[in-house]
Amino acid sequence: MPYENLSDHFLIQMYENIRDEARADATSGIRLLGAPARARAEELRQELERRGLFCTPIEWPSEV
C-alpha cells in the first residue's frame, strides 16, 4: 500500500489499531490476527520510522 499520501496521524492511528487488536487477541485467548496483520504492522512501522516518527513496537501474543 502506498503510504506517501497518508498523514502522519493516520499512519500512527492505523498502527495503534493493529496494536489494540493484538492486545485483544492476547486477553481473549482467541486468535484473530495472523501473518497478514504482522506484515501490515511492519510496513507501517517502517514508514513511521522513515518519517522520523516514534512508535513502540507491538507485543504480539505468542500464538499469533
PDB file of N, H, CA, C and O in Angstrom:
ATOM      1  N   MET A   1       0.853  -1.182   0.000  1.00  0.00           N
ATOM      2  CA  MET A   1       0.000   0.000   0.000  1.00  0.00           C
ATOM      3  C   MET A   1       0.888   1.231   0.000  1.00  0.00           C
ATOM      4  O   MET A   1       1.798   1.334   0.823  1.00  0.00           O
ATOM      5  N   PRO A   2       0.645   2.153  -0.896  1.00  0.00           N
ATOM      6  CA  PRO A   2       1.444   3.385  -0.888  1.00  0.00           C
ATOM      7  C   PRO A   2       1.028   4.286   0.288  1.00  0.00           C
ATOM      8  O   PRO A   2      -0.144   4.633   0.436  1.00  0.00           O
ATOM      9  N   TYR A   3       1.985   4.643   1.093  1.00  0.00           N
ATOM     10  H   TYR A   3       2.937   4.361   0.973  1.00  0.00           H
ATOM     11  CA  TYR A   3       1.707   5.436   2.294  1.00  0.00           C
ATOM     12  C   TYR A   3       2.027   6.914   2.136  1.00  0.00           C
ATOM     13  O   TYR A   3       1.681   7.715   3.005  1.00  0.00           O
ATOM     14  N   GLU A   4       2.677   7.287   1.049  1.00  0.00           N
ATOM     15  H   GLU A   4       2.958   6.636   0.344  1.00  0.00           H
ATOM     16  CA  GLU A   4       3.157   8.662   0.946  1.00  0.00           C
ATOM     17  C   GLU A   4       2.047   9.711   0.960  1.00  0.00           C
ATOM     18  O   GLU A   4       2.299  10.859   1.328  1.00  0.00           O
ATOM     19  N   ASN A   5       0.834   9.349   0.570  1.00  0.00           N
ATOM     20  H   ASN A   5       0.629   8.417   0.271  1.00  0.00           H
ATOM     21  CA  ASN A   5      -0.265  10.322   0.548  1.00  0.00           C
ATOM     22  C   ASN A   5      -1.061  10.351   1.853  1.00  0.00           C
ATOM     23  O   ASN A   5      -2.029  11.102   1.973  1.00  0.00           O
ATOM     24  N   LEU A   6      -0.660   9.546   2.816  1.00  0.00           N
ATOM     25  H   LEU A   6       0.126   8.936   2.718  1.00  0.00           H
ATOM     26  CA  LEU A   6      -1.371   9.488   4.094  1.00  0.00           C
ATOM     27  C   LEU A   6      -0.662  10.362   5.125  1.00  0.00           C
ATOM     28  O   LEU A   6       0.561  10.495   5.119  1.00  0.00           O
ATOM     29  N   SER A   7      -1.460  10.950   6.004  1.00  0.00           N
ATOM     30  H   SER A   7      -2.454  10.842   6.009  1.00  0.00           H
ATOM     31  CA  SER A   7      -0.893  11.829   7.024  1.00  0.00           C
ATOM     32  C   SER A   7      -0.182  11.009   8.105  1.00  0.00           C
ATOM     33  O   SER A   7      -0.451   9.821   8.285  1.00  0.00           O
ATOM     34  N   ASP A   8       0.721  11.666   8.809  1.00  0.00           N
ATOM     35  H   ASP A   8       0.940  12.631   8.663  1.00  0.00           H
ATOM     36  CA  ASP A   8       1.418  11.036   9.920  1.00  0.00           C
ATOM     37  C   ASP A   8       0.411  10.513  10.942  1.00  0.00           C
ATOM     38  O   ASP A   8       0.529   9.388  11.428  1.00  0.00           O
ATOM     39  N   HIS A   9      -0.563  11.334  11.253  1.00  0.00           N
ATOM     40  H   HIS A   9      -0.658  12.247  10.857  1.00  0.00           H
ATOM     41  CA  HIS A   9      -1.574  10.965  12.240  1.00  0.00           C
ATOM     42  C   HIS A   9      -2.318   9.701  11.817  1.00  0.00           C
ATOM     43  O   HIS A   9      -2.547   8.814  12.639  1.00  0.00           O
ATOM     44  N   PHE A  10      -2.692   9.612  10.560  1.00  0.00           N
ATOM     45  H   PHE A  10      -2.506  10.332   9.892  1.00  0.00           H
ATOM     46  CA  PHE A  10      -3.436   8.460  10.072  1.00  0.00           C
ATOM     47  C   PHE A  10      -2.588   7.188  10.149  1.00  0.00           C
ATOM     48  O   PHE A  10      -3.089   6.131  10.532  1.00  0.00           O
ATOM     49  N   LEU A  11      -1.310   7.290   9.787  1.00  0.00           N
ATOM     50  H   LEU A  11      -0.904   8.149   9.476  1.00  0.00           H
ATOM     51  CA  LEU A  11      -0.421   6.128   9.868  1.00  0.00           C
ATOM     52  C   LEU A  11      -0.270   5.647  11.309  1.00  0.00           C
ATOM     53  O   LEU A  11      -0.315   4.446  11.577  1.00  0.00           O
ATOM     54  N   ILE A  12      -0.092   6.583  12.224  1.00  0.00           N
ATOM     55  H   ILE A  12      -0.056   7.558  12.006  1.00  0.00           H
ATOM     56  CA  ILE A  12       0.026   6.216  13.638  1.00  0.00           C
ATOM     57  C   ILE A  12      -1.264   5.556  14.104  1.00  0.00           C
ATOM     58  O   ILE A  12      -1.222   4.561  14.828  1.00  0.00           O
ATOM     59  N   GLN A  13      -2.399   6.093  13.702  1.00  0.00           N
ATOM     60  H   GLN A  13      -2.433   6.901  13.114  1.00  0.00           H
ATOM     61  CA  GLN A  13      -3.673   5.519  14.105  1.00  0.00           C
ATOM     62  C   GLN A  13      -3.848   4.105  13.563  1.00  0.00           C
ATOM     63  O   GLN A  13      -4.353   3.231  14.269  1.00  0.00           O
ATOM     64  N   MET A  14      -3.438   3.871  12.324  1.00  0.00           N
ATOM     65  H   MET A  14      -3.028   4.581  11.751  1.00  0.00           H
ATOM     66  CA  MET A  14      -3.516   2.529  11.746  1.00  0.00           C
ATOM     67  C   MET A  14      -2.652   1.553  12.551  1.00  0.00           C
ATOM     68  O   MET A  14      -3.084   0.439  12.847  1.00  0.00           O
ATOM     69  N   TYR A  15      -1.447   1.967  12.900  1.00  0.00           N
ATOM     70  H   TYR A  15      -1.096   2.872  12.660  1.00  0.00           H
ATOM     71  CA  TYR A  15      -0.539   1.130  13.674  1.00  0.00           C
ATOM     72  C   TYR A  15      -1.132   0.839  15.053  1.00  0.00           C
ATOM     73  O   TYR A  15      -1.097  -0.300  15.517  1.00  0.00           O
ATOM     74  N   GLU A  16      -1.668   1.851  15.696  1.00  0.00           N
ATOM     75  H   GLU A  16      -1.696   2.777  15.319  1.00  0.00           H
ATOM     76  CA  GLU A  16      -2.252   1.685  17.028  1.00  0.00           C
ATOM     77  C   GLU A  16      -3.491   0.792  16.984  1.00  0.00           C
ATOM     78  O   GLU A  16      -3.759   0.069  17.942  1.00  0.00           O
ATOM     79  N   ASN A  17      -4.240   0.831  15.899  1.00  0.00           N
ATOM     80  H   ASN A  17      -4.022   1.419  15.120  1.00  0.00           H
ATOM     81  CA  ASN A  17      -5.399  -0.053  15.763  1.00  0.00           C
ATOM     82  C   ASN A  17      -4.961  -1.512  15.720  1.00  0.00           C
ATOM     83  O   ASN A  17      -5.602  -2.374  16.321  1.00  0.00           O
ATOM     84  N   ILE A  18      -3.878  -1.787  15.015  1.00  0.00           N
ATOM     85  H   ILE A  18      -3.357  -1.087  14.526  1.00  0.00           H
ATOM     86  CA  ILE A  18      -3.364  -3.160  14.980  1.00  0.00           C
ATOM     87  C   ILE A  18      -2.876  -3.559  16.371  1.00  0.00           C
ATOM     88  O   ILE A  18      -3.072  -4.698  16.793  1.00  0.00           O
ATOM     89  N   ARG A  19      -2.244  -2.633  17.083  1.00  0.00           N
ATOM     90  H   ARG A  19      -2.084  -1.707  16.740  1.00  0.00           H
ATOM     91  CA  ARG A  19      -1.793  -2.906  18.453  1.00  0.00           C
ATOM     92  C   ARG A  19      -3.001  -3.270  19.337  1.00  0.00           C
ATOM     93  O   ARG A  19      -2.941  -4.229  20.107  1.00  0.00           O
ATOM     94  N   ASP A  20      -4.077  -2.513  19.224  1.00  0.00           N
ATOM     95  H   ASP A  20      -4.125  -1.734  18.599  1.00  0.00           H
ATOM     96  CA  ASP A  20      -5.281  -2.790  20.012  1.00  0.00           C
ATOM     97  C   ASP A  20      -5.846  -4.173  19.694  1.00  0.00           C
ATOM     98  O   ASP A  20      -6.283  -4.892  20.592  1.00  0.00           O
ATOM     99  N   GLU A  21      -5.835  -4.539  18.420  1.00  0.00           N
ATOM    100  H   GLU A  21      -5.480  -3.955  17.690  1.00  0.00           H
ATOM    101  CA  GLU A  21      -6.332  -5.854  18.023  1.00  0.00           C
ATOM    102  C   GLU A  21      -5.435  -6.969  18.570  1.00  0.00           C
ATOM    103  O   GLU A  21      -5.933  -8.003  19.014  1.00  0.00           O
ATOM    104  N   ALA A  22      -4.125  -6.762  18.538  1.00  0.00           N
ATOM    105  H   ALA A  22      -3.720  -5.922  18.177  1.00  0.00           H
ATOM    106  CA  ALA A  22      -3.198  -7.757  19.086  1.00  0.00           C
ATOM    107  C   ALA A  22      -3.405  -7.902  20.588  1.00  0.00           C
ATOM    108  O   ALA A  22      -3.360  -9.011  21.120  1.00  0.00           O
ATOM    109  N   ARG A  23      -3.631  -6.790  21.268  1.00  0.00           N
ATOM    110  H   ARG A  23      -3.668  -5.889  20.835  1.00  0.00           H
ATOM    111  CA  ARG A  23      -3.888  -6.830  22.710  1.00  0.00           C
ATOM    112  C   ARG A  23      -5.192  -7.570  23.003  1.00  0.00           C
ATOM    113  O   ARG A  23      -5.270  -8.339  23.961  1.00  0.00           O
ATOM    114  N   ALA A  24      -6.212  -7.340  22.180  1.00  0.00           N
ATOM    115  H   ALA A  24      -6.149  -6.716  21.402  1.00  0.00           H
ATOM    116  CA  ALA A  24      -7.488  -8.037  22.351  1.00  0.00           C
ATOM    117  C   ALA A  24      -7.311  -9.535  22.145  1.00  0.00           C
ATOM    118  O   ALA A  24      -7.897 -10.332  22.878  1.00  0.00           O
ATOM    119  N   ASP A  25      -6.517  -9.927  21.162  1.00  0.00           N
ATOM    120  H   ASP A  25      -6.042  -9.279  20.566  1.00  0.00           H
ATOM    121  CA  ASP A  25      -6.222 -11.350  20.947  1.00  0.00           C
ATOM    122  C   ASP A  25      -5.574 -11.953  22.196  1.00  0.00           C
ATOM    123  O   ASP A  25      -5.938 -13.045  22.632  1.00  0.00           O
ATOM    124  N   ALA A  26      -4.621 -11.232  22.755  1.00  0.00           N
ATOM    125  H   ALA A  26      -4.326 -10.345  22.400  1.00  0.00           H
ATOM    126  CA  ALA A  26      -3.885 -11.744  23.911  1.00  0.00           C
ATOM    127  C   ALA A  26      -4.801 -11.905  25.122  1.00  0.00           C
ATOM    128  O   ALA A  26      -4.678 -12.882  25.861  1.00  0.00           O
ATOM    129  N   THR A  27      -5.703 -10.974  25.330  1.00  0.00           N
ATOM    130  H   THR A  27      -5.803 -10.180  24.730  1.00  0.00           H
ATOM    131  CA  THR A  27      -6.563 -11.038  26.511  1.00  0.00           C
ATOM    132  C   THR A  27      -7.734 -11.993  26.334  1.00  0.00           C
ATOM    133  O   THR A  27      -8.203 -12.579  27.310  1.00  0.00           O
ATOM    134  N   SER A  28      -8.212 -12.157  25.111  1.00  0.00           N
ATOM    135  H   SER A  28      -7.831 -11.680  24.319  1.00  0.00           H
ATOM    136  CA  SER A  28      -9.370 -13.017  24.887  1.00  0.00           C
ATOM    137  C   SER A  28      -8.990 -14.482  24.716  1.00  0.00           C
ATOM    138  O   SER A  28      -9.807 -15.373  24.948  1.00  0.00           O
ATOM    139  N   GLY A  29      -7.749 -14.728  24.311  1.00  0.00           N
ATOM    140  H   GLY A  29      -7.085 -14.004  24.123  1.00  0.00           H
ATOM    141  CA  GLY A  29      -7.325 -16.092  24.053  1.00  0.00           C
ATOM    142  C   GLY A  29      -7.798 -16.612  22.710  1.00  0.00           C
ATOM    143  O   GLY A  29      -7.583 -17.779  22.384  1.00  0.00           O
ATOM    144  N   ILE A  30      -8.435 -15.764  21.937  1.00  0.00           N
ATOM    145  H   ILE A  30      -8.610 -14.815  22.202  1.00  0.00           H
ATOM    146  CA  ILE A  30      -8.904 -16.136  20.601  1.00  0.00           C
ATOM    147  C   ILE A  30      -8.011 -15.454  19.576  1.00  0.00           C
ATOM    148  O   ILE A  30      -7.843 -14.235  19.610  1.00  0.00           O
ATOM    149  N   ARG A  31      -7.455 -16.212  18.689  1.00  0.00           N
ATOM    150  H   ARG A  31      -7.592 -17.202  18.662  1.00  0.00           H
ATOM    151  CA  ARG A  31      -6.541 -15.662  17.684  1.00  0.00           C
ATOM    152  C   ARG A  31      -7.323 -15.189  16.475  1.00  0.00           C
ATOM    153  O   ARG A  31      -7.905 -15.991  15.744  1.00  0.00           O
ATOM    154  N   LEU A  32      -7.332 -13.880  16.269  1.00  0.00           N
ATOM    155  H   LEU A  32      -6.860 -13.229  16.862  1.00  0.00           H
ATOM    156  CA  LEU A  32      -7.979 -13.296  15.098  1.00  0.00           C
ATOM    157  C   LEU A  32      -6.951 -12.725  14.120  1.00  0.00           C
ATOM    158  O   LEU A  32      -7.173 -12.701  12.910  1.00  0.00           O
ATOM    159  N   LEU A  33      -5.833 -12.272  14.663  1.00  0.00           N
ATOM    160  H   LEU A  33      -5.652 -12.292  15.646  1.00  0.00           H
ATOM    161  CA  LEU A  33      -4.780 -11.709  13.821  1.00  0.00           C
ATOM    162  C   LEU A  33      -3.777 -12.788  13.449  1.00  0.00           C
ATOM    163  O   LEU A  33      -3.569 -13.746  14.194  1.00  0.00           O
ATOM    164  N   GLY A  34      -3.173 -12.623  12.311  1.00  0.00           N
ATOM    165  H   GLY A  34      -3.342 -11.845  11.706  1.00  0.00           H
ATOM    166  CA  GLY A  34      -2.163 -13.575  11.884  1.00  0.00           C
ATOM    167  C   GLY A  34      -1.056 -12.887  11.126  1.00  0.00           C
ATOM    168  O   GLY A  34      -0.760 -11.716  11.363  1.00  0.00           O
ATOM    169  N   ALA A  35      -0.449 -13.614  10.220  1.00  0.00           N
ATOM    170  H   ALA A  35      -0.690 -14.565  10.028  1.00  0.00           H
ATOM    171  CA  ALA A  35       0.688 -13.112   9.458  1.00  0.00           C
ATOM    172  C   ALA A  35       0.378 -11.852   8.651  1.00  0.00           C
ATOM    173  O   ALA A  35       1.226 -10.962   8.586  1.00  0.00           O
ATOM    174  N   PRO A  36      -0.807 -11.737   8.029  1.00  0.00           N
ATOM    175  CA  PRO A  36      -1.078 -10.505   7.275  1.00  0.00           C
ATOM    176  C   PRO A  36      -1.074  -9.247   8.161  1.00  0.00           C
ATOM    177  O   PRO A  36      -0.601  -8.190   7.742  1.00  0.00           O
ATOM    178  N   ALA A  37      -1.597  -9.370   9.371  1.00  0.00           N
ATOM    179  H   ALA A  37      -1.980 -10.228   9.711  1.00  0.00           H
ATOM    180  CA  ALA A  37      -1.604  -8.219  10.282  1.00  0.00           C
ATOM    181  C   ALA A  37      -0.187  -7.861  10.711  1.00  0.00           C
ATOM    182  O   ALA A  37       0.158  -6.683  10.812  1.00  0.00           O
ATOM    183  N   ARG A  38       0.629  -8.876  10.963  1.00  0.00           N
ATOM    184  H   ARG A  38       0.349  -9.832  10.882  1.00  0.00           H
ATOM    185  CA  ARG A  38       2.034  -8.616  11.324  1.00  0.00           C
ATOM    186  C   ARG A  38       2.773  -7.931  10.176  1.00  0.00           C
ATOM    187  O   ARG A  38       3.553  -7.003  10.393  1.00  0.00           O
ATOM    188  N   ALA A  39       2.518  -8.395   8.963  1.00  0.00           N
ATOM    189  H   ALA A  39       1.885  -9.149   8.787  1.00  0.00           H
ATOM    190  CA  ALA A  39       3.171  -7.796   7.787  1.00  0.00           C
ATOM    191  C   ALA A  39       2.737  -6.341   7.624  1.00  0.00           C
ATOM    192  O   ALA A  39       3.572  -5.476   7.358  1.00  0.00           O
ATOM    193  N   ARG A  40       1.450  -6.062   7.778  1.00  0.00           N
ATOM    194  H   ARG A  40       0.772  -6.765   7.994  1.00  0.00           H
ATOM    195  CA  ARG A  40       0.956  -4.688   7.656  1.00  0.00           C
ATOM    196  C   ARG A  40       1.552  -3.810   8.742  1.00  0.00           C
ATOM    197  O   ARG A  40       1.953  -2.677   8.476  1.00  0.00           O
ATOM    198  N   ALA A  41       1.613  -4.323   9.960  1.00  0.00           N
ATOM    199  H   ALA A  41       1.288  -5.243  10.176  1.00  0.00           H
ATOM    200  CA  ALA A  41       2.196  -3.554  11.060  1.00  0.00           C
ATOM    201  C   ALA A  41       3.659  -3.243  10.782  1.00  0.00           C
ATOM    202  O   ALA A  41       4.128  -2.140  11.063  1.00  0.00           O
ATOM    203  N   GLU A  42       4.380  -4.211  10.233  1.00  0.00           N
ATOM    204  H   GLU A  42       4.000  -5.107  10.005  1.00  0.00           H
ATOM    205  CA  GLU A  42       5.799  -3.994   9.923  1.00  0.00           C
ATOM    206  C   GLU A  42       5.953  -2.935   8.836  1.00  0.00           C
ATOM    207  O   GLU A  42       6.843  -2.089   8.925  1.00  0.00           O
ATOM    208  N   GLU A  43       5.110  -2.967   7.825  1.00  0.00           N
ATOM    209  H   GLU A  43       4.387  -3.654   7.753  1.00  0.00           H
ATOM    210  CA  GLU A  43       5.145  -1.936   6.775  1.00  0.00           C
ATOM    211  C   GLU A  43       4.889  -0.560   7.369  1.00  0.00           C
ATOM    212  O   GLU A  43       5.591   0.403   7.057  1.00  0.00           O
ATOM    213  N   LEU A  44       3.883  -0.474   8.224  1.00  0.00           N
ATOM    214  H   LEU A  44       3.313  -1.256   8.477  1.00  0.00           H
ATOM    215  CA  LEU A  44       3.564   0.799   8.868  1.00  0.00           C
ATOM    216  C   LEU A  44       4.714   1.274   9.750  1.00  0.00           C
ATOM    217  O   LEU A  44       5.076   2.451   9.730  1.00  0.00           O
ATOM    218  N   ARG A  45       5.295   0.340  10.537  1.00  0.00           N
ATOM    219  H   ARG A  45       5.001  -0.616  10.553  1.00  0.00           H
ATOM    220  CA  ARG A  45       6.418   0.705  11.407  1.00  0.00           C
ATOM    221  C   ARG A  45       7.584   1.249  10.601  1.00  0.00           C
ATOM    222  O   ARG A  45       8.208   2.234  10.996  1.00  0.00           O
ATOM    223  N   GLN A  46       7.880   0.617   9.476  1.00  0.00           N
ATOM    224  H   GLN A  46       7.373  -0.183   9.155  1.00  0.00           H
ATOM    225  CA  GLN A  46       8.978   1.080   8.632  1.00  0.00           C
ATOM    226  C   GLN A  46       8.688   2.470   8.062  1.00  0.00           C
ATOM    227  O   GLN A  46       9.583   3.311   7.991  1.00  0.00           O
ATOM    228  N   GLU A  47       7.450   2.707   7.659  1.00  0.00           N
ATOM    229  H   GLU A  47       6.723   2.024   7.717  1.00  0.00           H
ATOM    230  CA  GLU A  47       7.096   4.028   7.130  1.00  0.00           C
ATOM    231  C   GLU A  47       7.163   5.086   8.223  1.00  0.00           C
ATOM    232  O   GLU A  47       7.640   6.197   7.988  1.00  0.00           O
ATOM    233  N   LEU A  48       6.689   4.745   9.415  1.00  0.00           N
ATOM    234  H   LEU A  48       6.302   3.843   9.607  1.00  0.00           H
ATOM    235  CA  LEU A  48       6.775   5.695  10.528  1.00  0.00           C
ATOM    236  C   LEU A  48       8.233   6.016  10.837  1.00  0.00           C
ATOM    237  O   LEU A  48       8.587   7.173  11.063  1.00  0.00           O
ATOM    238  N   GLU A  49       9.060   5.005  10.847  1.00  0.00           N
ATOM    239  H   GLU A  49       8.773   4.065  10.664  1.00  0.00           H
ATOM    240  CA  GLU A  49      10.491   5.204  11.091  1.00  0.00           C
ATOM    241  C   GLU A  49      11.120   6.063   9.992  1.00  0.00           C
ATOM    242  O   GLU A  49      11.927   6.949  10.271  1.00  0.00           O
ATOM    243  N   ARG A  50      10.745   5.794   8.752  1.00  0.00           N
ATOM    244  H   ARG A  50      10.089   5.074   8.525  1.00  0.00           H
ATOM    245  CA  ARG A  50      11.270   6.571   7.619  1.00  0.00           C
ATOM    246  C   ARG A  50      10.920   8.050   7.770  1.00  0.00           C
ATOM    247  O   ARG A  50      11.704   8.923   7.398  1.00  0.00           O
ATOM    248  N   ARG A  51       9.741   8.321   8.316  1.00  0.00           N
ATOM    249  H   ARG A  51       9.104   7.612   8.618  1.00  0.00           H
ATOM    250  CA  ARG A  51       9.301   9.706   8.518  1.00  0.00           C
ATOM    251  C   ARG A  51       9.866  10.324   9.789  1.00  0.00           C
ATOM    252  O   ARG A  51       9.619  11.497  10.071  1.00  0.00           O
ATOM    253  N   GLY A  52      10.610   9.558  10.547  1.00  0.00           N
ATOM    254  H   GLY A  52      10.811   8.606  10.318  1.00  0.00           H
ATOM    255  CA  GLY A  52      11.197  10.079  11.775  1.00  0.00           C
ATOM    256  C   GLY A  52      10.221  10.121  12.936  1.00  0.00           C
ATOM    257  O   GLY A  52      10.417  10.873  13.891  1.00  0.00           O
ATOM    258  N   LEU A  53       9.166   9.313  12.857  1.00  0.00           N
ATOM    259  H   LEU A  53       9.006   8.702  12.081  1.00  0.00           H
ATOM    260  CA  LEU A  53       8.170   9.267  13.915  1.00  0.00           C
ATOM    261  C   LEU A  53       8.454   8.086  14.827  1.00  0.00           C
ATOM    262  O   LEU A  53       8.969   7.059  14.383  1.00  0.00           O
ATOM    263  N   PHE A  54       8.121   8.232  16.088  1.00  0.00           N
ATOM    264  H   PHE A  54       7.703   9.065  16.449  1.00  0.00           H
ATOM    265  CA  PHE A  54       8.374   7.182  17.065  1.00  0.00           C
ATOM    266  C   PHE A  54       7.126   6.342  17.281  1.00  0.00           C
ATOM    267  O   PHE A  54       6.018   6.871  17.370  1.00  0.00           O
ATOM    268  N   CYS A  55       7.311   5.038  17.365  1.00  0.00           N
ATOM    269  H   CYS A  55       8.211   4.608  17.293  1.00  0.00           H
ATOM    270  CA  CYS A  55       6.224   4.143  17.759  1.00  0.00           C
ATOM    271  C   CYS A  55       6.835   2.987  18.546  1.00  0.00           C
ATOM    272  O   CYS A  55       7.892   2.465  18.194  1.00  0.00           O
ATOM    273  N   THR A  56       6.158   2.606  19.599  1.00  0.00           N
ATOM    274  H   THR A  56       5.299   3.030  19.885  1.00  0.00           H
ATOM    275  CA  THR A  56       6.588   1.474  20.387  1.00  0.00           C
ATOM    276  C   THR A  56       6.227   0.200  19.625  1.00  0.00           C
ATOM    277  O   THR A  56       5.098   0.078  19.149  1.00  0.00           O
ATOM    278  N   PRO A  57       7.147  -0.746  19.496  1.00  0.00           N
ATOM    279  CA  PRO A  57       6.827  -1.981  18.795  1.00  0.00           C
ATOM    280  C   PRO A  57       5.648  -2.716  19.425  1.00  0.00           C
ATOM    281  O   PRO A  57       5.448  -2.660  20.638  1.00  0.00           O
ATOM    282  N   ILE A  58       4.888  -3.392  18.609  1.00  0.00           N
ATOM    283  H   ILE A  58       5.051  -3.437  17.623  1.00  0.00           H
ATOM    284  CA  ILE A  58       3.737  -4.160  19.073  1.00  0.00           C
ATOM    285  C   ILE A  58       4.229  -5.433  19.755  1.00  0.00           C
ATOM    286  O   ILE A  58       5.120  -6.111  19.243  1.00  0.00           O
ATOM    287  N   GLU A  59       3.652  -5.756  20.901  1.00  0.00           N
ATOM    288  H   GLU A  59       2.928  -5.206  21.317  1.00  0.00           H
ATOM    289  CA  GLU A  59       3.948  -7.008  21.582  1.00  0.00           C
ATOM    290  C   GLU A  59       2.898  -8.017  21.123  1.00  0.00           C
ATOM    291  O   GLU A  59       1.739  -7.970  21.535  1.00  0.00           O
ATOM    292  N   TRP A  60       3.338  -8.928  20.261  1.00  0.00           N
ATOM    293  H   TRP A  60       4.280  -8.966  19.926  1.00  0.00           H
ATOM    294  CA  TRP A  60       2.422  -9.905  19.680  1.00  0.00           C
ATOM    295  C   TRP A  60       2.216 -11.068  20.648  1.00  0.00           C
ATOM    296  O   TRP A  60       3.159 -11.517  21.298  1.00  0.00           O
ATOM    297  N   PRO A  61       0.976 -11.552  20.739  1.00  0.00           N
ATOM    298  CA  PRO A  61       0.737 -12.773  21.535  1.00  0.00           C
ATOM    299  C   PRO A  61       1.581 -13.909  20.956  1.00  0.00           C
ATOM    300  O   PRO A  61       1.789 -13.967  19.744  1.00  0.00           O
ATOM    301  N   SER A  62       2.053 -14.784  21.783  1.00  0.00           N
ATOM    302  H   SER A  62       1.884 -14.737  22.767  1.00  0.00           H
ATOM    303  CA  SER A  62       2.966 -15.846  21.331  1.00  0.00           C
ATOM    304  C   SER A  62       2.337 -16.769  20.307  1.00  0.00           C
ATOM    305  O   SER A  62       3.061 -17.315  19.475  1.00  0.00           O
ATOM    306  N   GLU A  63       1.030 -16.973  20.324  1.00  0.00           N
ATOM    307  H   GLU A  63       0.442 -16.529  21.000  1.00  0.00           H
ATOM    308  CA  GLU A  63       0.407 -17.879  19.370  1.00  0.00           C
ATOM    309  C   GLU A  63       0.044 -17.238  18.049  1.00  0.00           C
ATOM    310  O   GLU A  63      -0.456 -17.929  17.161  1.00  0.00           O
ATOM    311  N   VAL A  64       0.274 -15.939  17.880  1.00  0.00           N
ATOM    312  H   VAL A  64       0.680 -15.378  18.602  1.00  0.00           H
ATOM    313  CA  VAL A  64      -0.044 -15.272  16.609  1.00  0.00           C
ATOM    314  C   VAL A  64       1.137 -15.372  15.679  1.00  0.00           C
ATOM    315  O   VAL A  64       1.080 -14.875  14.554  1.00  0.00           O
TER     316      VAL A  64
END
